[in-house]
Amino acid sequence: MRNRQKGFSLIELLIVVAIILIIAAIAIPNLLRSKMSANEAGAVGTLKTFNSVMVQYASTYSGPTPPCGFPPSLVNLGPGTPASADTADLIDNVLSASDTPSKAGYTYTYVQTNQDTNGCGVDYTLEARPVTFNTTGLRSFFTDQSGVIRGTPEDRSATVADNPIT
């Protein structure tokens, strides 16, 4: 009579590992696509927030002399106590760290483009680009004082000439 040991053979274990690897090979690309999609949705949401905050800043700090109109820098929108035109406390310190902050796979670039005769900001542009195109995002986005968010699926900066996103 043979004494058989209980357990799995090497072949059985290799088959299980192979099946797990096949499932992982299918799931990982979908996970990466989901992450890029989430980054893009976050970028659009951030641009919407910026548009709202710009209007709020312009209406709160309107006046005949600077700072007035749209802020000269994203730093002016950052945390401050008490809130003032220099630190309006409208966005978090990550997005107000500089005029080119990065968050969730996207880099944002803000430029106050025009000023009136008093030096008040009347126009701005704001761009969101993937930190690494085709890895953190597949589209670049653009908005300005009109509040319309535009996008491009190409590896370039989005502009006012690109199609609005829906």
C-alpha positions in Angstrom: 0.0 0.0 0.0 1.3 3.4 -1.0 1.3 6.4 1.3 0.2 9.3 -0.8 0.9 12.8 0.4 -1.8 15.4 0.2 -1.1 18.6 -1.7 -0.8 20.1 -5.2 1.7 19.0 -7.8 4.1 21.4 -9.4 2.1 21.2 -12.7 -1.1 22.2 -10.9 0.5 25.2 -9.3 2.0 26.3 -12.6 -1.4 26.2 -14.2 -2.9 28.3 -11.5 -0.1 30.9 -11.8 -0.5 31.0 -15.6 -4.3 31.6 -15.2 -3.6 34.4 -12.7 -1.1 36.0 -15.1 -3.6 35.8 -18.0 -6.3 37.5 -15.9 -3.8 40.2 -14.8 -2.7 40.8 -18.4 -6.4 41.5 -19.3 -7.1 43.6 -16.2 -4.1 45.9 -16.0 -4.6 47.8 -19.3 -8.2 48.4 -18.4 -7.1 49.7 -15.0 -4.6 52.1 -16.7 -7.3 53.4 -19.1 -9.6 53.9 -16.1 -6.9 55.9 -14.3 -6.3 58.1 -17.4 -10.1 58.7 -17.7 -10.3 59.6 -14.1 -7.3 62.0 -14.5 -9.0 63.7 -17.5 -12.3 64.0 -15.6 -10.4 65.5 -12.7 -8.7 68.0 -15.0 -12.0 69.2 -16.5 -13.4 69.5 -13.0 -10.4 71.5 -11.9 -10.8 73.9 -14.9 -14.5 74.3 -14.0 -13.5 75.2 -10.5 -10.9 77.6 -11.7 -13.5 79.4 -14.0 -15.9 79.8 -11.0 -13.1 81.0 -8.7 -11.9 83.5 -11.3 -15.3 85.1 -11.5 -15.6 85.1 -7.7 -12.2 86.7 -7.3 -13.0 89.4 -10.0 -16.3 90.3 -8.4 -15.0 90.3 -4.8 -11.9 92.3 -5.5 -13.2 94.7 -8.2 -12.0 98.2 -7.9 -10.2 100.9 -9.8 -6.7 99.9 -8.9 -4.8 96.5 -8.9 -5.2 93.9 -7.8 -8.6 93.9 -9.5 -10.3 91.9 -12.2 -8.8 88.4 -12.7 -5.9 87.6 -10.5 -2.3 88.2 -11.7 -1.3 84.8 -10.5 -2.8 81.6 -9.1 -0.9 82.3 -6.0 -3.4 85.1 -5.3 -6.2 82.5 -5.1 -4.5 80.5 -2.4 -5.1 80.1 1.4 -4.8 83.1 3.6 -6.2 84.4 6.9 -7.8 86.8 6.5 -8.7 86.5 2.9 -7.4 89.4 0.8 -6.7 90.1 -2.9 -3.2 88.7 -2.3 -4.4 85.5 -0.7 -8.1 85.1 -1.5 -8.5 81.6 0.2 -10.4 80.3 -2.8 -8.4 77.2 -3.8 -6.1 74.8 -2.0 -2.3 75.2 -1.6 -1.5 72.6 -4.2 -3.2 74.5 -7.0 -2.0 77.9 -5.8 1.6 76.9 -5.3 2.6 78.5 -8.6 1.2 79.4 -12.0 2.1 75.9 -13.3 0.9 73.5 -10.5 0.5 69.8 -11.1 -2.3 67.6 -9.7 -3.6 64.1 -10.5 -1.5 63.6 -13.6 -2.1 67.1 -15.2 0.0 70.3 -15.2 -2.0 73.5 -15.2 -0.6 76.8 -16.8 -2.3 80.1 -16.0 -1.6 83.4 -17.7 -3.3 86.7 -17.2 -3.3 87.8 -20.8 -4.6 91.4 -20.8 -5.1 94.3 -18.5 -7.2 97.4 -18.8 -5.9 101.0 -18.5 -5.9 100.7 -14.7 -3.9 97.5 -14.7 -6.8 95.3 -13.8 -6.8 91.8 -15.4 -9.5 91.5 -18.0 -8.5 88.2 -19.8 -6.8 85.0 -18.8 -6.0 81.6 -20.3 -5.7 78.3 -18.4 -4.3 75.1 -19.9 -4.3 71.6 -18.5 -1.8 69.1 -20.1 -1.0 65.6 -19.1 2.2 65.3 -17.2 3.1 62.3 -19.5 1.0 62.1 -22.7 -0.6 58.7 -23.2 0.2 57.7 -19.6 -1.5 60.2 -17.3 -3.9 61.4 -19.9 -4.8 61.4 -23.6 -6.2 64.9 -24.0 -5.1 68.5 -23.3 -7.7 71.1 -22.2 -8.0 74.9 -22.4 -10.3 77.5 -21.0 -10.3 81.3 -20.7 -12.5 84.0 -19.4 -15.4 82.8 -21.6 -15.7 79.7 -19.3 -15.8 77.3 -22.3 -13.6 74.3 -21.8 -12.0 73.1 -25.0 -9.9 69.9 -25.6 -7.7 68.2 -28.1 -6.7 64.5 -28.3 -3.3 65.4 -29.8 0.0 65.7 -28.0 0.0 69.5 -28.0 -1.5 72.4 -26.0 -5.2 72.9 -26.5 -6.2 76.4 -27.7 -9.2 78.6 -28.2 -9.5 77.1 -31.8 -10.1 73.6 -30.5 -13.6 72.1 -30.1 -15.5 72.6 -26.9 -15.8 69.4 -24.9 -19.3 68.0 -24.2 
